[in-house]
Amino acid sequence: MTGPADVVVIGGGLVGAAVAWGLGRAGAKVVVLDEGDDAIRASRGNFGLVWVQGKGDGMPEYAAWTRNSATRWPELAAAIAEEEGVDVGLRQPGGLEPFLDQTEMDAGELEIRRMHNQPGVGANDARIIDAGEARVLEPLLGPEVVGATYCPHDGHVNPLYLLRGLHAGLAHHRVDYRLNHRVERIERAGSGYNVVTERGTVYGGKVVLAAGLGNGRLGPMVGLDVPTAPDRGHILVTERLGPLLSHPLTRLRQTEEGTVMIGASSDHVGYDTSLDFATVARLAARARRVLPAIGRARIVRSWSALRIMSPDGFPIYAESETSQGAYVVTCHSGVTLAAAHALDLAPALLRDGFNETFAAFSPGRFKATAAA
Ligand SMILES: Cc1cc2nc3c(=O)[nH]c(=O)nc-3n(C[C@H](O)[C@H](O)[C@H](O)COP(=O)(O)OP(=O)(O)OC[C@H]3O[C@@H](n4cnc5c(N)ncnc54)[C@H](O)[C@@H]3O)c2cc1C
């Protein structure tokens, strides 16, 4: 790319790549600055669900945004297949969250009721199903399963192919992707920004912070408070098995290759990404109760990775009030929201009125909560 960029995107994980892909496709001149391969990257450690049920309990706008993304997902998958030749393996047969006792089932039912009762939430069509119906959908569920929540819009993808497809698209749309360019400073320069890395400075008319857990440090440079924290999740993968599941479950999904992914825990241990064997054992034990057929399968891989969690768990999207043209985009469901980020949010960055469009997702809500 020659000449100054219209937009500099900081971060090349699933969020930055989806946004940059959408911007490039819309005709903007874009530079992506990304840290090195040893950086913390949620995008390389996730479970791969495109998940609608349960999303937005406490923020109806997030429920609607998630549902919108799930609806837009086939379009994104088709574009990546046609334009970049990468099949991300999208399947949206609906998904289940199985319950192992009545207490879990009651909590699931309550959540669905709470979600439905929110004004303007729209329909996500999640409902409680009994054990019989759950077994019609998934005949190999174990005898302890007493029921499930089912949502017809849930699905899953191969998240690594998604990242690869989006990155292939960056090249295709002439987005200038620069690895090993850790951003140190962002400085106002004329009507835009100088974004300073150890390897030089890049000018952009606009700058988008999509640096995951790195946004907390970068935000104050452009008047944005981004209060996110790491949330560690563990995932296990079995050897390849014959067909066991035709729907993704909240903590179990069978990949196209036949492996079964078991996940994902949640704990708050700072930036520690070591493997905790007690957590791994707990995940495996529950998985065997839900799907006894995997009881003898060998675990071939396991890892932990860090989610990017805001105080209420919902996304943060905003243009800075004090540094116009500087934005933050972050969330903890970058797979689910990839379609909305690429197809809806990216074009909105090129128009006026970003904060009006995404008012519910402003970090100002945390100040309002703290003051209350
Ligand atoms: C265990 C686990 C399971 C998950 N399961 C799901 C799921 O099923 N479905 C779902 O939707 N989501 C899931 N997620 C969440 C999903 O992975 C994240 O939402 C997504 O990866 C976030 O992408 P990101 O681009 O914001 O962050 P990251 O992938 O962390 O990328 C941030 C990028 O910014 C770069 N960066 C940081 N600071 C700087 C800087 N100063 N200069 C330049 N570059 C910088 C980093 O190098 C990195 O490449 C899961 C996450 C985990 C950990």
Ligand as a Chemical Component Dictionary entry (heavy atoms), coordinates in Angstrom:
data_LIG
# 
_chem_comp.id                   LIG 
_chem_comp.type                 NON-POLYMER 
_chem_comp.pdbx_formal_charge   0 
_chem_comp.three_letter_code    LIG 
# 
loop_
_chem_comp_atom.comp_id 
_chem_comp_atom.atom_id 
_chem_comp_atom.alt_atom_id 
_chem_comp_atom.type_symbol 
_chem_comp_atom.charge 
_chem_comp_atom.model_Cartn_x 
_chem_comp_atom.model_Cartn_y 
_chem_comp_atom.model_Cartn_z 
_chem_comp_atom.pdbx_ordinal 
LIG C1  C1  C 0 -10.968 -21.005 25.923 1  
LIG C2  C2  C 0 -11.711 -20.048 25.039 2  
LIG C3  C3  C 0 -12.857 -20.460 24.374 3  
LIG C4  C4  C 0 -13.541 -19.571 23.555 4  
LIG N1  N1  N 0 -14.629 -20.009 22.857 5  
LIG C5  C5  C 0 -15.283 -19.159 22.037 6  
LIG C6  C6  C 0 -16.394 -19.621 21.270 7  
LIG O1  O1  O 0 -16.754 -20.797 21.311 8  
LIG N2  N2  N 0 -17.045 -18.724 20.492 9  
LIG C7  C7  C 0 -16.682 -17.399 20.436 10 
LIG O2  O2  O 0 -17.327 -16.621 19.748 11 
LIG N3  N3  N 0 -15.603 -16.957 21.108 12 
LIG C8  C8  C 0 -14.900 -17.798 21.900 13 
LIG N4  N4  N 0 -13.800 -17.362 22.582 14 
LIG C9  C9  C 0 -13.419 -15.958 22.475 15 
LIG C10 C10 C 0 -12.671 -15.613 21.214 16 
LIG O3  O3  O 0 -11.565 -16.443 21.040 17 
LIG C11 C11 C 0 -12.245 -14.146 21.356 18 
LIG O4  O4  O 0 -13.405 -13.341 21.475 19 
LIG C12 C12 C 0 -11.490 -13.640 20.190 20 
LIG O5  O5  O 0 -10.425 -14.466 19.864 21 
LIG C13 C13 C 0 -10.955 -12.263 20.508 22 
LIG O6  O6  O 0 -10.190 -11.826 19.451 23 
LIG P1  P1  P 0 -9.337  -10.516 19.547 24 
LIG O7  O7  O 0 -8.858  -10.242 18.190 25 
LIG O8  O8  O 0 -10.103 -9.464  20.280 26 
LIG O9  O9  O 0 -8.153  -10.893 20.544 27 
LIG P2  P2  P 0 -6.789  -11.698 20.307 28 
LIG O10 O10 O 0 -6.989  -12.937 19.571 29 
LIG O11 O11 O 0 -6.138  -11.795 21.647 30 
LIG O12 O12 O 0 -5.973  -10.753 19.373 31 
LIG C14 C14 C 0 -5.460  -9.527  19.798 32 
LIG C15 C15 C 0 -4.304  -9.211  18.905 33 
LIG O13 O13 O 0 -3.828  -7.903  19.232 34 
LIG C16 C16 C 0 -2.423  -7.920  19.210 35 
LIG N5  N5  N 0 -1.914  -6.849  20.052 36 
LIG C17 C17 C 0 -2.070  -6.657  21.391 37 
LIG N6  N6  N 0 -1.440  -5.528  21.790 38 
LIG C18 C18 C 0 -0.867  -5.001  20.674 39 
LIG C19 C19 C 0 -0.085  -3.850  20.435 40 
LIG N7  N7  N 0 0.266   -3.016  21.405 41 
LIG N8  N8  N 0 0.364   -3.616  19.168 42 
LIG C20 C20 C 0 0.020   -4.455  18.154 43 
LIG N9  N9  N 0 -0.742  -5.551  18.329 44 
LIG C21 C21 C 0 -1.169  -5.822  19.580 45 
LIG C22 C22 C 0 -2.056  -9.313  19.718 46 
LIG O14 O14 O 0 -0.787  -9.674  19.243 47 
LIG C23 C23 C 0 -3.135  -10.180 19.075 48 
LIG O15 O15 O 0 -2.763  -10.675 17.813 49 
LIG C24 C24 C 0 -13.086 -18.236 23.395 50 
LIG C25 C25 C 0 -11.909 -17.826 24.053 51 
LIG C26 C26 C 0 -11.230 -18.726 24.849 52 
LIG C27 C27 C 0 -9.973  -18.265 25.521 53 
# 
loop_
_chem_comp_bond.comp_id 
_chem_comp_bond.atom_id_1 
_chem_comp_bond.atom_id_2 
_chem_comp_bond.value_order 
_chem_comp_bond.pdbx_ordinal 
LIG C1  C2  SING 1  
LIG C2  C3  SING 2  
LIG C2  C26 DOUB 3  
LIG C3  C4  DOUB 4  
LIG C4  N1  SING 5  
LIG C4  C24 SING 6  
LIG N1  C5  DOUB 7  
LIG C5  C6  SING 8  
LIG C5  C8  SING 9  
LIG C6  O1  DOUB 10 
LIG C6  N2  SING 11 
LIG N2  C7  SING 12 
LIG C7  O2  DOUB 13 
LIG C7  N3  SING 14 
LIG N3  C8  DOUB 15 
LIG C8  N4  SING 16 
LIG N4  C9  SING 17 
LIG N4  C24 SING 18 
LIG C9  C10 SING 19 
LIG C10 O3  SING 20 
LIG C10 C11 SING 21 
LIG C11 O4  SING 22 
LIG C11 C12 SING 23 
LIG C12 O5  SING 24 
LIG C12 C13 SING 25 
LIG C13 O6  SING 26 
LIG O6  P1  SING 27 
LIG P1  O7  DOUB 28 
LIG P1  O8  SING 29 
LIG P1  O9  SING 30 
LIG O9  P2  SING 31 
LIG P2  O10 DOUB 32 
LIG P2  O11 SING 33 
LIG P2  O12 SING 34 
LIG O12 C14 SING 35 
LIG C14 C15 SING 36 
LIG C15 O13 SING 37 
LIG C15 C23 SING 38 
LIG O13 C16 SING 39 
LIG C16 N5  SING 40 
LIG C16 C22 SING 41 
LIG N5  C17 SING 42 
LIG N5  C21 SING 43 
LIG C17 N6  DOUB 44 
LIG N6  C18 SING 45 
LIG C18 C19 SING 46 
LIG C18 C21 DOUB 47 
LIG C19 N7  SING 48 
LIG C19 N8  DOUB 49 
LIG N8  C20 SING 50 
LIG C20 N9  DOUB 51 
LIG N9  C21 SING 52 
LIG C22 O14 SING 53 
LIG C22 C23 SING 54 
LIG C23 O15 SING 55 
LIG C24 C25 DOUB 56 
LIG C25 C26 SING 57 
LIG C26 C27 SING 58 
# 
